[in-house]
Amino acid sequence: MGCFVYFFLGTSRDVTLGPTAIMSLLVSFYALHQPAYAVLLTFLSGCIQLAMGILHLGFLLDFISYPVIKGFTSAASITIGFGQIKNLLGLHDIPQLFVLQVYYTFLKIGQTRVGDAVLGVVCIVLLLLLKAMRDQVPPLHQQMPSCVRLSHLIVWVIATARNALVILFAGLIAYSFQVMGSQPFLLTGKTAEGLPPFQLPPFSVATPNGTVSFNQMVQDMGVGLAVVPLMALLESITIAKTFASQNNYHIDSNQELLAIGLTNLLGSFVSSYPVTGSFGRTAVNAQTGVCTPAGGLVTGVLVILSLAYLTPLFYYIPKAALAAVIITAVAPLFNAKILWTVWRVKRLDVVPLCVTFLLCFWEVQYGILAGTLVSGLLLLYHVARPQIQQVSKGPVLILQPVSGLHFPAIEALREIVYSQALLVSPPCCTILDCTHVSNIDYTVIIGLGELLAEFQNQGVFLVFAKLQLRKLRQPGLGDLSRLILVPVLSNLVSADLKGFQHFSTLEEAEKYLSEERSF
């Protein structure tokens, strides 16, 4: 369902919607291990996500900063890649948690199956050679002979379809051993055939003790109704932004919300549990060279045909070959240089990057949430402690905030004004240069009113400059322009603050204060 819906609504050419390990664990927990609860959770998650998209709440996901995305990408590439080592080596009973996964993988390294290890390494080498071959193919020119153009096309097709060809190659080898009566590889095994029926999601469920109502099912799922849809959005948008930045295109967060929401809503009618963007499959998709969301349409058709006709053949696909495909897809996503780059550009951004990277080894959703929270706190700190420049200091102090003033910043502004104008002896008149102030709120106005009162008590003046009327040139009307009232000035005038004075220029403000001091 995700493949078809995303073809129409998705804005990322790489993202593939489907079940993921994170969603599986969350749904398993909040759906109480019951399929009926899982399908209903899909329906309700889709409704929530769809509502967020309709209400244009995608801007909330813009708070996922680039360091958070890079921290998640690097950690995910390690966890997903290392998670395939067990299949590459043919190991059994390896836990999902990354730390335990590393421990038990090395603990059981002596149980490595030689056949799986050899096949896995061969598949990795073949994939790398085919990728290098595609990268080294020279561009086509119209002057090239037809035979050269044909050979170029053949090489391009083979290199682009390398994942499928390697899986086919490994499957044929495994089938050959099966025919000869031996099997040195761990195989994918039997896959369920057929398509699920199209039906309403279960709004109640029958149990030996009676019928569980819709209200009771909702109560049983509890906070899962918030956690599951939000985690699905967070994971999918993060993956979409990761590949968008890597492949130089942009995504529309609101459109992504609609795509994921409608996918889950419709998916509940075919017995799906909640899906989101899959990092591993998206990486494979990107490595294959997909160029538009129409790649999902091809994927969806192939999945349906496979479920209907090809599932018996999947039995012979070695797990080591699948592991090789995933490892080679996610390995390039690890960027060891990003830490040094961020350190050189802005050292404080290393904090959310490292927090996200480290916590993603515990749980990916916690890593993304923690990194986003740290980024938000750093952003709030700059809002609460804006830079205020001292333009000049003499008989008249001129202070200039370099950004807008919002309610967390008023205390910082008051402290600076008090320390530099009112706590000195004698107190000095002050001009607040509002050139860069384009927005204020009610809390700031109240704080400025209190400052004006303090200045009056001290017998000095606080005045405002550069909140004048501005001319806006009308497009296509030559020199014609119109005057508008600056919102900040309008707000301050409307507040009717006692002693409020404003001037168009600093010179006018200084002249006024000089005359007042002389008087």
C-alpha positions in Angstrom: 0.0 0.0 0.0 2.8 2.4 0.8 4.4 1.9 -2.6 1.2 2.9 -4.4 0.2 5.8 -2.2 3.7 7.3 -2.1 3.8 7.2 -5.9 1.0 9.8 -5.9 1.8 11.8 -2.8 5.4 11.3 -1.9 8.0 14.0 -2.4 11.2 11.9 -2.0 12.4 9.9 -4.9 14.2 7.5 -2.6 11.9 6.7 0.3 10.2 3.3 0.5 7.4 3.0 3.0 7.0 -0.3 4.7 7.4 -2.2 8.0 10.6 -1.5 10.0 12.3 -2.9 13.0 11.4 0.2 15.2 7.7 0.1 14.2 7.6 -3.6 14.7 8.9 -3.3 18.3 6.6 -0.4 19.1 3.5 -2.0 17.7 4.3 -5.3 19.3 4.4 -3.5 22.7 1.4 -1.2 22.3 -0.8 -3.6 20.4 -0.4 -6.2 23.2 0.9 -8.8 20.7 -2.6 -9.0 19.2 -3.1 -8.6 15.4 -6.5 -7.0 15.8 -5.1 -4.3 18.0 -2.2 -3.8 15.5 -4.6 -3.2 12.6 -6.7 -0.8 14.6 -3.6 1.0 15.6 -2.7 1.4 11.9 -6.1 2.9 11.2 -5.9 5.4 14.1 -2.3 6.3 13.4 -3.2 7.0 9.8 -6.0 9.3 10.9 -3.7 11.2 13.2 -1.0 11.6 10.6 -3.5 12.6 7.9 -5.0 15.2 10.2 -1.5 16.6 10.9 -0.9 16.9 7.2 -4.3 18.6 6.5 -3.6 21.1 9.3 -0.1 21.8 7.8 1.7 20.8 11.0 4.7 19.6 9.0 6.6 22.7 10.2 7.0 20.9 13.5 9.3 18.5 11.8 11.5 21.3 10.6 13.0 21.3 14.1 15.0 18.2 13.1 18.4 19.9 12.5 21.1 18.8 10.1 23.4 17.5 12.9 20.6 15.4 14.2 20.0 14.0 10.7 23.7 13.2 10.2 24.0 11.7 13.7 21.0 9.4 13.0 22.3 8.5 9.5 25.8 7.5 10.7 24.4 5.5 13.7 21.7 3.9 11.6 24.2 2.8 9.0 26.3 1.1 11.7 23.4 -0.5 13.5 21.7 -1.8 10.3 25.0 -2.9 8.7 26.2 -4.7 11.8 22.8 -6.2 12.3 23.3 -8.1 9.0 26.6 -9.6 10.2 24.8 -12.5 11.8 23.2 -13.4 8.5 26.5 -12.8 6.7 28.2 -15.3 9.0 25.2 -17.7 9.4 24.9 -17.1 13.2 21.7 -17.9 15.2 20.0 -16.4 18.3 21.6 -12.9 18.1 19.5 -10.2 20.1 18.1 -7.1 18.5 19.6 -4.5 20.9 22.8 -3.2 19.4 25.1 -3.6 22.4 23.9 -7.2 23.0 24.1 -7.8 19.3 27.8 -6.8 19.2 28.5 -8.9 22.3 26.8 -12.1 21.1 28.1 -11.7 17.6 31.7 -11.8 18.8 30.9 -14.4 21.4 29.5 -16.8 18.7 32.1 -15.9 16.0 33.4 -19.5 16.3 30.1 -20.8 15.1 30.4 -19.1 11.7 29.2 -21.2 8.8 31.9 -21.2 6.1 29.4 -21.4 3.3 27.5 -18.3 4.3 30.6 -16.3 5.1 32.2 -17.1 1.7 29.0 -16.4 -0.2 28.5 -13.2 1.7 32.0 -11.9 1.0 31.7 -12.9 -2.7 28.4 -11.1 -3.0 29.9 -7.9 -1.4 32.9 -8.0 -3.8 30.6 -8.4 -6.8 28.3 -5.6 -5.7 31.3 -3.2 -5.2 32.8 -4.2 -8.5 29.5 -3.6 -10.3 29.1 -0.2 -8.6 32.6 0.8 -9.5 32.0 -0.3 -13.1 28.9 1.9 -13.3 30.8 4.9 -11.9 33.7 4.4 -14.4 31.5 4.1 -17.5 32.2 7.2 -19.7 29.2 9.3 -20.7 27.4 8.6 -24.0 28.0 10.9 -27.0 26.1 11.0 -30.3 29.2 10.4 -32.3 29.8 7.0 -30.7 29.2 3.9 -32.9 26.1 1.9 -32.4 28.0 -1.1 -31.0 29.7 1.1 -28.4 26.3 2.6 -27.4 24.8 -0.9 -27.1 27.6 -2.1 -25.0 27.3 1.0 -22.8 23.6 0.3 -22.3 24.3 -3.4 -21.4 27.0 -2.4 -18.8 24.6 0.3 -17.4 21.7 -2.1 -17.0 23.9 -4.8 -15.4 25.5 -2.3 -13.0 22.2 -0.7 -12.1 20.4 -4.0 -11.5 23.4 -5.3 -9.6 21.3 -6.0 -6.4 18.8 -8.2 -8.2 21.5 -9.9 -10.3 23.5 -10.8 -7.2 20.4 -12.2 -5.4 19.6 -14.2 -8.5 23.1 -15.5 -8.7 23.1 -16.5 -5.0 19.7 -18.1 -5.4 20.8 -20.2 -8.3 23.9 -21.4 -6.4 21.7 -22.3 -3.4 19.2 -24.2 -5.6 22.1 -26.1 -7.2 23.3 -27.3 -3.8 19.7 -28.2 -2.9 19.4 -30.4 -6.0 22.7 -32.1 -5.2 21.3 -33.0 -1.7 23.4 -30.5 0.4 22.8 -27.0 1.6 25.8 -25.0 3.0 23.7 -21.8 3.3 21.0 -20.4 5.6 18.0 -19.8 3.3 15.1 -17.3 3.5 12.7 -20.2 3.8 9.0 -20.4 3.1 7.2 -17.2 2.6 3.4 -16.9 3.0 1.6 -16.7 -0.3 -1.4 -14.7 -1.5 -2.9 -11.3 -0.8 -4.9 -10.3 2.3 -8.6 -9.6 2.0 -9.9 -6.0 1.7 -12.0 -5.4 4.8 -12.8 -2.9 7.5 -10.3 -2.7 10.4 -11.5 -4.4 13.6 -13.3 -1.9 15.8 -14.0 -4.6 18.3 -12.5 -8.0 19.0 -14.1 -11.2 20.3 -12.4 -13.0 23.1 -13.3 -16.1 25.1 -14.4 -13.7 27.9 -16.6 -11.6 25.7 -16.2 -8.8 23.2 -13.7 -6.0 23.7 -15.3 -2.7 22.6 -13.6 0.0 20.5 -13.3 2.3 23.6 -11.6 -0.5 25.6 -9.2 -1.2 22.7 -8.3 2.5 22.6 -7.7 2.5 26.4 -5.6 -0.6 26.2 -3.3 0.9 23.6 -3.0 4.1 25.7 -0.1 6.4 24.8 0.7 4.1 21.9 -1.8 6.2 19.9 0.5 9.1 20.2 3.9 7.4 20.3 3.4 5.1 17.2 2.2 7.8 14.7 4.8 10.4 15.9 7.7 7.9 15.8 6.6 6.8 12.3 6.6 10.4 11.1 9.9 11.2 12.8 11.6 8.2 11.3 10.2 8.7 7.8 10.8 12.4 7.7 14.4 12.0 9.0 15.1 9.4 6.4 13.6 11.5 3.6 15.7 14.6 4.7 18.8 12.4 4.9 18.5 11.2 1.3 17.2 14.6 0.0 20.3 16.3 1.4 22.5 13.6 0.0 21.0 13.7 -3.5 20.3 17.4 -3.7 16.5 17.8 -3.7 13.9 19.0 -1.3 10.9 17.4 0.4 7.5 18.8 1.5 6.9 17.8 5.1 3.2 18.4 4.9 2.9 16.3 1.8 4.9 13.6 3.5 2.5 13.6 6.4 -0.4 13.1 3.9 1.4 10.3 2.2 2.2 8.4 5.4 -1.2 9.0 6.9 -3.1 7.8 3.9 -0.8 4.8 3.6 -1.6 3.7 7.1 -5.3 4.6 6.8 -5.7 2.5 3.6 -3.3 -0.1 4.9 -5.6 -0.9 7.8 -8.1 -2.2 5.2 -5.7 -4.8 4.1 -4.6 -6.0 7.6 -1.4 -3.9 7.7 0.3 -2.8 10.8 1.8 0.8 11.0 4.5 1.5 8.4 7.0 4.2 7.9 10.1 5.0 5.8 12.5 2.1 5.9 16.2 3.1 6.1 17.6 -0.1 4.7 15.2 -0.4 1.8 15.5 3.3 1.0 19.3 3.0 1.0 19.0 0.0 -1.4 16.5 2.1 -3.5 18.9 5.0 -3.7 21.9 2.8 -4.5 19.9 1.2 -7.4 19.6 4.7 -9.0 15.9 5.3 -8.7 15.0 8.8 -10.0 11.3 9.4 -9.1 8.7 8.1 -6.6 7.4 6.0 -9.6 10.1 3.5 -8.4 7.6 2.7 -5.7 5.0 1.8 -8.3 7.4 -0.7 -9.9 8.2 -2.1 -6.4 4.5 -2.4 -5.5 3.7 -4.3 -8.7 6.6 -6.6 -8.3 5.7 -7.3 -4.6 2.1 -8.2 -5.6 3.2 -10.5 -8.4 5.8 -12.0 -6.1 3.2 -12.7 -3.4 0.9 -14.2 -6.0 3.3 -16.3 -8.0 6.9 -16.2 -6.9 7.0 -16.9 -3.2 8.1 -20.5 -3.7 11.3 -19.3 -5.4 12.1 -17.0 -2.4 12.8 -20.1 -0.4 16.2 -20.5 -2.0 17.5 -17.0 -1.5 20.5 -17.2 0.9 20.3 -14.8 3.9 24.0 -14.0 3.4 23.3 -12.6 -0.1 20.5 -10.3 1.3 22.9 -9.2 4.1 25.5 -8.3 1.5 23.0 -6.1 -0.4 22.0 -4.2 2.7 25.5 -3.8 4.0 26.8 -2.3 0.7 23.8 -0.1 0.6 24.1 1.5 4.0 27.9 1.6 4.3 28.4 4.7 2.1 25.9 6.6 4.4 28.4 6.6 7.3 30.3 9.9 7.2 33.3 10.0 9.5 34.2 13.5 8.4 31.0 15.1 9.5 32.1 15.5 13.1 35.2 17.5 12.1 33.2 19.5 9.6 30.6 20.5 12.2 33.3 21.2 14.7 35.0 23.7 12.4 31.7 25.4 11.4 30.0 25.6 14.8 31.2 23.6 17.7 28.0 23.8 19.7 26.3 21.8 17.0 28.5 18.8 17.8 26.4 18.3 21.0 23.1 17.3 19.2 25.1 15.3 16.7 26.9 13.3 19.3 23.7 12.9 21.5 21.8 11.6 18.5 24.6 9.3 17.3 25.2 7.7 20.7 21.5 7.3 21.8 20.6 5.8 18.4 22.7 2.7 19.4 20.2 2.2 22.2 17.0 3.1 20.5 16.7 5.1 17.2 13.6 6.9 18.3 15.2 8.0 21.5 18.3 9.2 19.7 16.2 11.4 17.2 14.1 12.8 20.0 17.0 13.6 22.3 19.0 15.2 19.5 16.0 17.3 18.4 15.4 18.3 22.0 19.0 19.4 22.5 18.9 21.4 19.2 15.6 23.0 20.4 17.2 24.0 23.7 20.2 25.5 21.9 17.8 27.4 19.7 15.8 28.6 22.7 19.0 29.7 24.4 19.8 32.1 21.5 16.2 33.4 21.6 16.3 34.0 25.3 19.8 35.5 25.2 19.9 37.6 22.1 23.0 39.5 21.1 22.7 43.2 22.1 25.4 45.4 20.6 26.6 48.6 22.3 26.8 51.1 19.5 28.3 53.9 21.6 28.7 54.9 25.2 29.0 58.4 26.4 26.5 60.9 27.7 23.9 58.8 25.8 24.1 55.0 25.6 23.0 53.4 22.3 22.0 49.7 22.4 21.1 47.7 19.4 19.4 44.2 19.6 20.5 42.3 16.5 17.3 40.2 16.3 13.7 40.2 17.2 12.7 40.5 20.9 10.5 37.6 22.2 9.3 37.0 25.7 12.3 34.9 26.9 14.6 37.7 25.9 13.2 40.5 27.9 15.0 39.6 31.1 18.3 39.5 29.3 17.6 43.0 27.8 16.6 44.4 31.1 19.8 43.1 32.8 22.0 44.7 30.1 20.1 48.0 30.3 20.2 48.1 34.1 23.9 47.2 34.3 25.0 49.7 31.6 22.5 52.6 32.1 20.9 52.6 35.5 23.4 51.0 37.8 26.2 53.4 36.7 26.8 56.7 38.4 25.3 58.9 37.2 22.6 57.0 35.3 22.6 57.8 31.6 20.0 58.3 29.0 19.6 55.4 26.6 18.5 54.9 23.0 17.3 51.5 21.9 18.1 51.2 18.2 15.4 48.9 16.9 16.7 48.6 13.3 16.7 44.8 13.4 13.7 44.3 15.6 10.8 43.1 13.4 8.6 41.4 16.0 7.7 41.7 19.6 5.1 40.2 21.9 3.0 41.3 24.8 5.4 40.2 27.5 8.2 42.3 25.8 5.9 45.3 25.8 5.1 44.9 29.5 8.9 44.6 30.2 9.7 47.7 28.2 6.9 49.6 30.1 8.6 48.6 33.4 12.0 49.8 32.0 10.5 53.1 31.0 9.1 53.5 34.6 12.5 52.7 36.0 14.2 55.3 33.8 11.7 57.9 34.9 12.3 57.1 38.5 16.0 57.7 38.0 15.4 61.0 36.2 16.7 59.9 32.8 15.2 58.9 29.5 14.8 55.7 27.5 13.8 56.4 23.9 13.4 54.2 20.8 14.8 54.9 17.4 14.2 53.6 13.8 10.7 52.4 14.3 9.5 54.8 11.6 7.1 54.4 8.8 8.7 52.6 5.9 8.1 53.0 2.2 7.3 49.9 0.2 7.8 50.1 -3.6 5.0 48.8 -5.6 6.1 46.2 -8.3 5.5 47.5 -11.8 4.6 51.0 -10.7 7.9 52.8 -11.2 8.7 55.1 -8.3 5.3 54.8 -6.8 5.4 53.6 -3.2 3.2 53.4 -0.2 3.7 53.9 3.6 3.1 51.1 6.0 3.2 51.2 9.8 5.9 48.9 11.1 4.2 46.2 13.3 6.6 46.8 16.2 5.8 50.5 16.3 2.1 49.9 15.9 2.2 47.4 18.8 4.1 49.9 21.1 1.8 52.8 20.2 -1.3 50.6 20.8 0.1 49.7 24.3 0.0 53.4 25.3 3.2 53.1 27.4 3.8 56.0 29.7 6.8 58.0 28.6 7.2 56.2 25.3 9.1 58.2 22.7 10.3 57.1 19.3 12.3 58.8 16.5 13.0 58.0 12.9 16.8 58.4 13.2 19.5 58.1 15.9 20.4 61.8 15.2 16.9 62.9 16.1 16.9 60.8 19.3 20.3 62.1 20.4 19.2 65.7 19.7 16.1 65.3 21.8 18.1 63.8 24.7 20.7 66.6 24.5 17.9 69.2 24.7 16.3 67.4 27.7 19.6 67.1 29.6 20.3 70.8 29.0 16.8 71.7 30.3 
